Amino acid sequence: MPHQKCEFDSITHIYKINGHVVPNVTAVLADLIPGWRASEFFLGKGRAVHACAAMVARGIAFEHDLRIAGQVEAVRRFFRYVQPEVVEIEQQVYSERYLYAGTTDLVAIINKWPMIVDYKATITASTIYQCAAYALAYPETIRHGVGVELHEDGMYKLSEVWDLKRAKQEWLALLTTYRIRERLGCLNKEEDNGD
């Protein structure tokens, strides 16, 4: 059996490339960007919303907790009105060159552009870096990204469509800073929010 280049342990949320532990995108952002972390309640709710969003993207019928009904309707509305052409759903991506990994929410073609789509409860200034990190690690060239804010009232809001060229370089600066902090023993000790 051939050796897998990237391995992911869903329980510990650890990624390994060629057997070596590497940082994940959200761990880097959580360490460096204030306000990135969420409570366990909101993390659980976010995981449930993302799981439902993946099923919507796959066209699978499902039942869900009524507490996330608004966000599920927002995802359905996004697919109905934007009509993204799905390329990948929850795709693990990694960079052997830069030694990090993560999992995209969605890779889709929107308005003829392949792009990283990231679902959020709230789009922040750091969402572009998450999209850029995934785009840089994606096996094919992706230049654009977009955040999709999913609201409890069943509505969604799109960020602008970002050209990720500059954000990819800035992501690498964040990754370098994270590695320096790691080497100096300065990383925040809280668990990251997952990818």
Steps between C-alpha positions, in 0.01 A plus 500: 500500500651838402587745780245778532663840480238670719325334793227649716384383842145629543501439877817693584466727196865442411629506144821324400690534176731206433465403867588844643246709692425829322289797606149531365362820357264574787767436765721764337218753476374422852845567643558826314164666445302626802142383532545191284414251775143405585336324793439125485127563450561709188765258374252213524232705328748596228598136441132408465438785254807402294389134491158607373659737246703208363183293460324789324798527263482125432125515442431259787168517686543516879339595827662750735465659839246782489745724685700532175199515263575863406860431402398190302241707313770763437723234339210377287421858398867557407496192276165598348595856412875488439496152341864414565635213290640268766859382444595371848323479835698498826823423317812450709781704350863528598820665389814291495692814412374712792411212736145574613159346436128562533157410371302720264126547541435514128686544174262614229478683172303820540459738207751289304771537768622210712506620858531403863169546682512527879185488714493728803264613774670837458741600224801677649813658358681169553263296278699602193814342656320173558392496135852595389660223705270238351548638149879490536486137615243392243653278229377725218535875469216691663516877500169592661313446824175603661353485848136400547344622823213273607236673712250359747215670310565284192679770306861499381746775426795476263828676552649666198670253266863524602798483268726295728840585350606745773319308777700185413824690567359644821391149606861384459609789726246385762626142467860614548400703807317198642810285453719757677251513790494120509881481510510754783227318696261796472196334340162541664434175689126482429383240251435626150149508359554238234530550129 
